[in-house]
Amino acid sequence: SEDSLTRGTSRSARTRDLTSVEMFDKMSKGQKALTAYGVCFLAYGAMFLGPMVGLPAADEKFFGKKGGALTQSAAAWTGLGAIVLGLDNIWAAQKGSKNIVSWFVASNAFGCAMRLGEFAAQGSTAFGGQLVAAEYTQGLIITLTFFVTAKWCMLDGLGKIKNPIMSCDSLTHGSLLFVFFFYSAYIMMFFFTDFVSDQYIVPKTGLEPLVRPFMAWNLSMWTFVTANIALVLAAGSAKEQRQFALVRTTCVLASLYFMHSEAAISVPSELTKGYVGQTLALAALLAAGFGDKIKPAKKAKKAPAKSASKKRR
């Protein structure tokens, strides 16, 4: 019976369940939104990774066509970017201050706006577009819902921020700033160079037709992977910056693994540059994460106490 099932449940298990529910109830609407965003990013990240995690290939799932190695690479990097954003959002919801939560919600609003543009540009196969109709409809509804939710949360206002560059005052801040500029350089390469042809060995038959469409989604992920670093520097405390840096080490470690797995299709000289850059980024993140241990803040000197004779005067 129901009563016997209830009695059979251990007190610790019931306590854990109640605690989880209570924790979620106590969250602000911004924290709840970020948690939902995070879970969705992780799910879509897995879908983009496809065969790497035992799921159908992203090219066939989203575009209904089979691509080659370069298409799989573009999809996989898009998936990694989505997973990083998922971890960012969950960290902000669980560990971030009210200030961090409000600005991460705003970051998601801008990200949704960018992706809405991509839905409009690529379109549904139902009316001559590129994206599989069912995936287009589902993705569009989710993105619109997240966009409206983010704007609703933003009605509560955004917290104060500081200049993320000019406010640099510690090893942690400076190290994260280095990583921000490193990723910004990659984003600029998407805009001002033929990134795929420069980084990868393109077949003589030419670039695979699905690479460009996937690169659009790739950019929409990694732009905000980069922007979130600046947000933490502008809105976060020193402690939050250290926590965020350590969470982001997983991004660099995964990037190094991806690069190694793609060595056969990468231009050797560019691959070497990538290894060097990612290794420096990893070192910078570790320096940021342990900045308070490596370079402790100087204690303010106490003003000398007035002598007893001066006090008597």
N, C-alpha and C positions, 0 to 999 in steps of 0.2 A: 504494500500500500504506500501512498504518498508519505504518511507519517513515519513508516518504517524506513523509507528511503532517507527522509530527513534525519531520523535518529542515527542512521548508518553513516551519515556524512560526518567526518571528523570536524571538531571545533576549529582546528587550524585552517582547514580548507574553507569552511564557511567564513572565517575571519578574513582570509585572503580575498575571497569573492566580494565581500562587503567593502573591504578596503579599496579594491579596484573601482567599484561603482562609486564609492564616496569620493575618491580622487578625481574621477571624471566629472562628477557633479560639481565639485569645487572649482573646476577649471573655468576660466573666463571664456567668453565666446571666441575670442581670438585664439586661445590655446586649443580649444576644441577644433576650430577650423584648421589650424596648423597640423594637428594630429591627423585629421582626415586627409589633408593635402599630402602629408608624409606617407601615409599608407598607400594612397593612390599612386604617388610617384614610384614607390617601391614595386608595386604591382606592374605598372607600365614599364618600368626599368627591366623587370624580368622578362616581359613580353618582347622587348627590343633585343635583349640578349639571346632569346630564342634557344637554339640548339646548345648553347653554352650551359644552360641550366635545365636542359631536357624538355624545352617547349618548342612548338612549331616555329619555323623560320619567320622573322619579322617581315621580310620582303613579300612572301606569299600571304601572310596574315593581313598586312595593312595595304598592300598594293596589288595583290592577286597575281604577281608575276615572280618568276625565279631570277635571282641575280647571282653574280659571281662573288669572288673573294673580296673585292673592294666594296661591294654592296653590303656584304656581311660585316665588314669592318666598320662602315659608316653606321650601320644599325647598332652594333655592339657599343661603340663609343657614345651613341645617343642613349643607350640603356644605362651605361655607367654614369653619364651626366644626370639622368633621372634618379638613379639610386642615391647619388651624392645629395641632390636636392631633397630627396625623401629623408635622409639622415639629418640634413640641416633643419628641416621643418620639425622633425620629432625632437631634436635637441632643443630648438627654440621653445617648443611647447612645454617640454619637461624641465628644462634648466634655465631658460631665459627669463630676464626681468620683464616687467610690463613694457618697458621701452623697446626691448629687443622684439617682443611679441608683436607690438604694433607695427614696427618697421618690416618685419618678415612677412606679415600679412600684406603690407603695401608692395613688397617685392613680388609676392605671388600674384597680386592684381596686375602688375605690369607684365609679368610672365604670361598670364592668361591672355592679355591683350595682344601680345606678340603671337601667341599660338592661334588665336582667333584669325589673325591675318593669314596664317599658313593654311588654315582650313579653307578660308575663302579663296586663296591662290591655287590650291591643289584640287579642291572640289571633290565631289562624290562621283563614283562611276554611274550612279543613277541618272546623272545629267551630264555625262561626258567628261567627268573629272578623273583624277588618278587614284583616289583613296577608295578602298572597298566600301560599298554603301553602308553596311552595318557598322563597320568600324568608324566611318565618318560620322554617322548619326550619334553613336555612343560617345565618341570623343568630344564632339561638339557640345552635346548636352552637359557632359561633365565639366568641360572648360567654362561654359556659360554659367553653370551653377557655382563653380568656384570663384568666378569673376564677380558675380553679384554678391556672393557671401563675403568676399574680401572687401568690397566697397561698403557693405553694410557694417562690417566690423570697423572700418576706417572712420565711420561716423562718430565713433567715440574719441577721435582725435589721435594724432601721432605725437610721440614723445620728442623731447629735445635731442638734437644731435650736434656733434662738433665736426669740424673739418677733419676728415680721416687722414689727410696728409700733413697738414700744418700742426696738428695736435700730437704728433709723434713725440713721446717722452720716455720711452722705455725699450728694452731689448725685445720684449714681447710685441709691442706695437710695430717697431721697426722691422722685425722678422716677418710679421704678417703682411706688412706693406710690400716687402720684397716679393712675397708670393702673389699678392694682388697684381703687381706690375708684370710678373712673369706670365700669369694667365691672361692679362690684358693684351700682352704681346701676341699670344696665340690667337685671341679673338680678332685682333687687327689683321693677322695673316689671312683669316677667312675673308675679310673684306677687300684687302689690297693685293693679294697674291692668288695664284691658282693653287690653292693649298693641297688638294688631292694629288694633282700631277707633280707637284714639287716634293711631296713626302712619300709617295708610293710609286711603284713600278706599274705604269699603265700599259695594258695589252696593246699590241699593234692595231687591233681592231677598234681601238678608241675606248673612251671612258664608258663604263656600263651606264645605261639610261636611268637606273634608279639611284645612283650615287648622289646626284644633285638634290633630288627630293628628300633623301634622308639627311643630307647635310643641312637643310633648312631646319629640321627638327633638332639636329645636333646642336646647331647654333643657339636655338631657343633654350636649350638646357644649359650649355656651358657659359652663355652670357650671364646667367643668373648664379651659376656656380661662382663666377668671378665677382659679380656685384655683391653677393652676400658677404664676401670678405670685407669689402668697404663698409657695408652696413654694420658689421660687428665692430669695426674700428671706430665708426662714427657714433654708434648708439650703445655699445657695450662697455661694461666695466673691465678693469684689468683682469679680474678673475674669469669673467665670461670670455674674454679674448683668449686666455690660456686654455680653457676648456674646449673652445671651438677649434683651436689649433690642433689639439690632440685628436679630436674627432676627424679632422680633415687629413690626418696622416693616412687613414684608410684609403682616401681618394688617390693619393700619390702612389701608395703601394699597389693598388689595383691598376693604375695607369702603367706602372713599370711592368706588371705582369702582362697587360694587354700588348704593350710594345714588344715584349719578348716573344709573345705568341704570334706576332705579325712580322717577324724578322724576314721571312721569306718573300714578302710582298712590299717591303719597305726599301727606300733608297738608303744604302748603308751609311753614307755621311750624315744624312738627316736623322737616321736612327740613333747614331752616336750622339748627335747634338741633343736629341730628346732624352737620352739616358742621363747625360750630364745635367740638363736643365731640371729634370724631375728629381735627381739626386740632391741638387742644391735646394730645390723646393722642400724636399723631405727634411733636410738638415735645418732649414729655416723654420719649418713647422715645429720641429722638436725643440729648437731654441726658443720659439715663442711659447710653447707649452710649458717649458721648465724655466722660463725667463726669470721668475722670482727666485729660483734656486741658483741659477747661473750668475745672475747679477742682481743681488738683493737691493731694494731701494735704500738710499742713504737716510739714516735717521736724522731728524732735525736736531740741531744743537740747542740745548736748553740755555736760556738766558741766565747769566751769572746772578746768583742771589745777592741782594743788597747786604752789606756788612751790618753787624749789630750796632756799630757806632753811628752809621748813617740813619738807621731806623730811629735811634734815640733822638737824633737831631730833628 
